[in-house]
Amino acid sequence: MKKEKKQDDNKMEKIVSFCKRRGFVYPSSEIYGGFAAIYDFGPYGVELENNIKKFWWRYMVQLRDDIVGLDSSIFMHPKIWEASGHVSGFADPLVECKKCNARLRVDHLLEDVGVAADEKMSEKEINEIFLANKEKIKCTNCGKKDFTEVKKFNLLVKANLGNFTEDWTKDPAYLRGETCQGIYVNYKNVVDTTRVKIPFGIAQIGKAFRNEITARQFIFRTREFEQMEMQYFTEPENEMLEYEKLRAYRWQYYLDLGIKQENLKWLKHANLVFYAKEAYDIEYNFPFGYKELEGVHARGDYDLTQHSKFSGKDLSYNDPVSGKKYLPHIIESSVGVGRTLLAVLCDAYTEETVNGEERVVLKFAKNLAPVKIAVFPLLKNKPNLVAKAKEIFDSLKLDYMCEFDDNGNIGKRYRRQDEIGTPYCVTVDFETLEKDDSVTVRDRDSMKQERVKITELESFFAEKFKK
Ligand code: GAP
């Protein structure tokens, strides 16, 4: 058991250092010593992020004639966050270690000793549970057992946008804590200005911000992150039927994204917030254990009820089919881009021994690869080879993210591309020029090489990258 844990710790360390070394993820503000729980995505990281977002958008909008997109702003009327319950209730319980001053999440400390804490618990209730388990709980930073009282800490990030007074903190604006509120407050606009009819969904990708207490686990939990959320509006009596359909669709999404099924599982929420009908998470088997990747929740009419109440606007829907008037119920799918990227990397990261040599290879789905095709001249100092390779590169880059590389021996170039998950490498050699105008195409996973005529490369890759 211990050995297995150690291996997994190693895997996480490897992934973190790999992400830095190969330009996927950098700690934010690194030359200033970093900025806790914020990360930047490097040249390959941003390509992977974009490919994940493209995949999600295609799956959730393009392929669905009942879902439309939206891009609402990060700042919204502060009352929205009162209506949603975030101002009063979006809080995590926190303690500080009296020895090392580490700030820790109490629900996580309790979870580590096998006690489940309910997010609805009051400060008093959670203090009582914490005290009852005090002897078992150690600081995860220094190992000591001396803590302050539990305090609930609100996660919304405040801002002085449009407030020019000295004491703006009394009347702040908020950076959005989740993107879906922008969907709820635009639902009426979408109904009034497009041809959607219930049941229909609104999808959005965008940044969200939370004052997360713990800054561990790399990009799993960050203070600035991007969410991909889809809110589906249903007739009240069809909510659970649509919910089951959405659950099945979201599960299939991960299989199509190329995640191994054995690393995924459903977790049903035991403690539901009062308005929820049912809530499931899709969990991924990260190196630090199974953790939430995405939430698929049936939210009833809570969101539109709250926004009706706080805005004073009637948000009910006049159903043109049944003639009924009702407040739609909402089911949602919500997942982070960074968390998906971490799951995709963990799933794809492979170490193999090939002919006695170690190779690291990212075996993710071809369409997720940051670079699709690498083009090499066999030798750097042969102008004819370089010119031909450049010509091929210039033609392929019109359709694919490509990389030209003439540095080092060919074996090293293959290894570099394997490490970033490039599915195909094209090499221009002497045969290309002297014989038959063909190149070698080498496959990342099988490492097999085949000769393909330059004139046939376009159709060859069109077939390989067919969605
Ligand atoms: N609208 C529902 C909602 O926001 P959530 O469970 O708080 O629900 C949904 O978040 C998803 O957003 C999570 O499953 C996770 O993928 C991502 N997420 C949430 N907080 C995050 C954080 N601090 N860092 C990275 N991703 C986060």
Residues whose N, C-alpha, C, O or C-beta is under 5 A from the ligand:
A	BS01	GAP	E178 C180 E212 I219 F220 R221 T222 F225 E292 L293 E294 G295 S334 V335 G336 R339
